[in-house]
Amino acid sequence: LSIHPMALYTREALRFPYRLLTDPSFFWLLGAILLVGEAVFCGLIILRVPYTEIDWVAYMQEVEGPLVHDEWNYELLKGDTGPLVYPAGFFYIYAGLWRVTDHGRNIRQAQFIFAALYVLTLAIVFELYRRTKAGPPWLLLLVCASRRVHSIFVLRLFNDGVAMLLLYASMLLFTQRRWSLGCAVYSLALSVKMNILLFAPAVGLLMFKELGAWRSLPRLALCAIIQVALAGPFLQANAWGYLTRAFNFGRQFFYIWSVNLKFLPEDVFLDKRISLGLLIAHVLVLVAFAQWRWCKSE
């Protein structure tokens, strides 16, 4: 018995949502739909959800030192929330934002810029999922489901978003085995926020396994050269001040801004033994994975 064409079309139409969510050949169709939806959603957030001031004003005050007063001594750069504690790449990016947002006063424009950065970040993460065959297309729905990430980009304008955009871009380059360019972009990410160093063990291990020690050294040198080049004016003004502010490993965070460790009492949270214990645990986990998981075949 032949099947009526209309029945075939109906059956395919009913199967389409399932295939869209599960068939890898539909990966970028779903991705494109989500990117357009996210762009619209971010616009609605900007227009309807009140902006929350936390660090933007302080960022603008911190970059005004060199821009307005020609002051390049890092120890003298500060804002309402305290001293400037980010590496030099942060200054250049937020100095650019300072210029295009009327010295930081046009916050709405800054929000739309960060919305564009968010959508670009999503596109890069989607491509990472596709290249690594991480799972079916429906996983992209979970990537878009974070309320916190939306807030970081379009309601807080934090430098975390810029740093992670550059980090994911470097990861994409690494998956393409473009190690030199990937290391350059990774170094740019590190120049925006120091916590990108947390990814350094994995990056170093992968590069060492792929290229070996001698071929890895020039790439590591490239990372260092970029850091020095970006920090040049600040290093000339006060090298020690820059290094101790931009890469301050002893800085302690305020309990009020804690998210993941909010369940701890404040006195426990501020206890340096907790920080040391977490660091030791982190290193032990890295060593264990390197020995029994990442380098098991070696």
Summary of the structure (lengths in Angstrom):
residues: 298
radius of gyration: 22.7
end to end distance: 59.7
largest distance: 85.4
contacts: 827
relative contact order: 0.10
helix: 76%
strand: 1%
